[in-house]
Amino acid sequence: MQISSVRIENFRCVRELELDLDETTVLIGANNAGKTAIMEAIRIVLTRRWGQRGTGFTEYDVHCPGEAIDPRAAPPVRVSLKFEEDPDEPWDPDMVAALEDQLVLSDQGANLAALRVTCQWSEEKEGFEPSWEFLDAAGQPLTNKSQRATNLSNFFGYAPLFYLPALRDAADEFGARDLPPAGPSIIMRAQGVGS
């Protein structure tokens, strides 16, 4: 199961973006164009351990068009991911059965899973509070299948995330403690991957 499209609203430098993804998608653009923001939005949504350091949305993730804007008063961050079955590569029947509460049929009759995470300031909790919703083919919340009560761990088992950010300088990314005895050769390979 792979992501077929992503929609991002009010996240970092991205005011609003809808992007269709292929099996391989390359993001090219100038510095500060939003490439990393797109990847980070996807990473945060698919992170399984919300609440631990480095996970979830923070006030710094809220799109604020001016310095005078308070992130707590800004529109909520919304990230939607869509996973759509390719007719030439049907999804495993066991997976479809296991995710029956989160899947719907697309207009073309293919299995579809759409997940939206919204994060906004909560006065009651005095923090940015996320909520999860699975959506139908029209983008509307599935009845009785939203919020944290949904068994997301079951869904995430079929949506693995492998995230490797670009390395501009591997020496800045890794220290002597991070490397096994043959460390320098690994750094050279890491630099080649990130170039």
C-alpha positions in Angstrom: 0.0 0.0 0.0 1.6 3.3 -1.1 0.5 6.9 -0.9 -1.2 8.0 -4.1 -1.8 11.7 -3.1 -1.2 14.1 -0.3 -3.0 17.3 0.6 -1.4 19.8 3.0 -3.0 22.9 4.5 -1.3 25.5 6.8 1.8 23.5 7.4 5.1 25.5 7.7 5.6 27.3 4.4 2.8 25.5 2.7 -0.5 27.4 2.7 -2.3 24.8 0.5 -1.0 22.0 -1.7 -2.4 18.9 -3.4 0.1 16.6 -4.9 -0.4 13.3 -6.8 2.4 10.7 -6.2 3.7 7.9 -8.4 5.7 4.9 -7.4 8.7 7.2 -7.5 8.2 11.0 -7.1 11.1 13.5 -7.1 10.7 16.9 -5.5 12.9 19.5 -7.1 13.0 23.2 -6.2 15.0 26.1 -4.8 15.9 26.2 -1.1 12.9 27.1 1.1 10.4 26.1 -1.7 8.7 23.5 0.6 10.3 20.2 -0.4 11.2 19.2 3.1 7.9 20.5 4.5 6.0 18.1 2.3 8.2 15.2 3.5 7.9 16.2 7.1 4.1 16.5 6.9 3.9 13.0 5.6 6.4 11.7 8.2 4.5 13.3 11.1 1.2 11.9 10.0 2.6 8.4 9.7 4.6 8.5 12.9 3.3 5.9 15.3 4.6 7.3 18.6 2.9 10.7 18.9 3.7 12.5 22.1 7.4 11.5 22.2 10.1 14.0 21.5 10.3 14.7 17.7 6.8 13.5 16.9 3.5 15.3 16.3 2.9 18.9 15.3 4.1 21.9 17.2 3.5 25.7 17.1 6.5 26.0 14.7 4.6 23.8 12.2 1.7 26.2 11.9 1.7 28.3 8.7 1.8 32.0 9.8 1.9 34.4 6.9 3.3 37.2 9.2 5.3 37.6 12.3 2.4 39.2 14.1 0.2 36.0 13.7 -0.1 33.9 16.8 0.1 30.2 15.8 -2.7 29.5 18.4 -5.1 31.7 16.5 -4.0 30.5 13.0 -6.1 28.1 10.9 -5.5 24.4 11.8 -2.8 22.3 10.1 -4.4 19.6 8.0 -2.6 16.8 6.2 -4.6 14.2 4.2 -3.0 11.1 2.7 -4.7 8.9 0.1 -3.8 5.3 -0.6 -5.5 3.9 -3.7 -5.4 0.4 -5.1 -3.8 0.0 -8.5 -6.1 -2.1 -10.7 -3.1 -3.9 -12.1 -1.8 -4.7 -8.6 -4.7 -5.6 -6.4 -4.2 -5.3 -2.6 -3.8 -8.5 -0.6 -7.2 -9.8 0.4 -6.1 -10.4 4.0 -5.1 -6.7 4.2 -8.4 -5.6 2.8 -10.2 -7.7 5.3 -8.1 -6.4 8.2 -8.7 -2.8 7.2 -12.4 -3.1 6.3 -13.4 -0.3 8.7 -10.9 2.1 7.1 -11.4 1.2 3.4 -14.0 2.4 0.9 -14.4 2.0 -2.8 -13.2 4.7 -5.1 -15.4 5.9 -8.0 -13.4 3.5 -10.2 -14.3 0.6 -7.9 -10.8 0.2 -6.4 -10.1 0.0 -2.7 -9.2 3.4 -1.1 -8.0 4.5 2.3 -7.9 8.2 3.0 -6.6 9.5 6.3 -6.7 13.1 7.5 -4.9 14.5 10.5 -5.9 17.9 11.8 -4.0 19.8 14.5 -5.1 23.0 16.2 -4.7 24.8 19.4 -6.9 23.5 22.3 -7.6 26.1 25.0 -8.8 23.3 27.2 -5.6 21.3 26.9 -3.4 24.3 26.5 -1.5 22.7 23.6 -1.8 21.7 20.0 -4.2 18.7 19.8 -4.3 16.3 16.9 -7.3 14.4 15.6 -7.5 11.6 13.0 -10.2 10.9 10.6 -10.6 8.3 7.9 -12.5 9.7 4.9 -14.8 8.4 2.2 -14.2 8.8 -1.6 -15.7 12.3 -1.5 -13.3 13.4 1.3 -16.0 13.3 4.1 -15.3 11.7 7.4 -16.4 8.0 7.7 -19.3 7.7 10.2 -18.3 6.4 13.6 -14.7 5.9 12.4 -12.9 9.1 13.4 -10.7 10.5 16.1 -8.2 8.6 18.2 -10.6 5.7 19.0 -9.7 4.3 15.5 -7.2 1.5 15.7 -4.4 3.3 13.9 -1.8 0.8 14.8 -3.6 -1.8 12.6 -3.6 0.7 9.7 0.0 1.8 10.2 1.1 -1.9 10.0 0.2 -1.7 6.3 1.6 1.8 5.7 5.3 1.5 6.6 7.3 4.7 6.5 11.0 4.7 5.7 12.2 8.3 5.9 15.8 9.3 5.0 16.3 13.1 4.7 18.8 14.4 2.3 22.3 14.7 3.7 24.1 17.9 2.8 27.2 17.0 4.7 27.3 13.6 6.4 30.0 14.9 8.8 27.4 17.3 10.2 24.9 14.5 10.5 27.0 11.8 12.2 29.6 11.9 15.0 32.3 9.5 15.9 30.0 7.7 18.3 27.4 7.0 15.5 29.9 5.1 13.4 31.1 1.5 13.6 34.8 0.8 13.4 34.8 1.1 9.6 33.0 4.5 9.9 34.7 6.6 7.2 33.6 4.3 4.3 30.0 4.6 5.6 30.2 8.4 5.6 31.4 8.3 2.0 28.4 6.2 1.0 26.0 8.3 3.0 27.3 11.4 1.2 26.8 9.7 -2.2 23.2 8.9 -1.2 22.3 12.4 -0.2 24.0 14.1 -3.1 
